[in-house]
């Protein structure tokens, strides 16, 4: 059987987002879909009404998945069928529930899955006052140069997120895939350099709907204690404000208390919650 057209799955994703008020798939899953990665589907009368994305297990982490059912085809067992199929394909399994919706929580609980991770989406109005970045002595800021900085950035990213394989395991292909996206803008990708080497970074993003995002901020462990995380965050916030975005969002783990405190001090407050359930 031929694979369902990508357009059907994207239409399903849009319908779920409109009904639920939150996107059902992460950027990572959508990139995989647009780049031809296989997924599990439920089809009714030739139309895709359910979809699941699966990331196989690695040496560092168990398999992870995301799934969605069209709002007009819910309460028919499609979500349970997708989840049980995923559990057969990969166990133990972790599954993201974007928005922490009651139906997703009930399905996970009924299949014996428990909450194992909570991710906050936080937001701040872009127009609110911002302090100027305080750059440490010996540190300079510049923007990313495509075709030049990828390899060194990947090394710093891996070191900064050594205990966060979901981010730290990025490859050159992952970077290239994002560089091909319409939102990619090197003018909003800030690098802190110290002694001629990248010591930290803040990659920003402007979404098609106009929202700005603190896409990822990282500091090399050797440069911790210089205030680079706050300085880089502020540099990116100023950039996004100057772009005219109305609001700025970011994602941060509930367990990362230091980062949550930093972002609260910069005017961010919780907006939505994503939950990961584990089998």
Secondary structure, 3 states (H helix, E strand, C coil): CCCCCHHHHHHHHHHHHHHHCCCCCCHHHHHHHHCCCCCEEEEECCEEEEEEEEECCCCCCCEEEEEEECHHHCCCCHHHHHHHHHHHHCCCEEEEEECCCHHHHHHHHHCCCEEEEEEEEEEEECCCCCCCCCCCCCEEEEECCCCCCHHHHHHHHHHHCCCCHHHHCCCHHHHHHHHCCCCCCHHHEEEEEECCEEEEEEEEEECCCCCEEEEEEEECHHHCCCCHHHHHHHHHHHHHHHCCCCEEEEEEECCCHHHHHHHHHCCCEEEEEEEEEEC
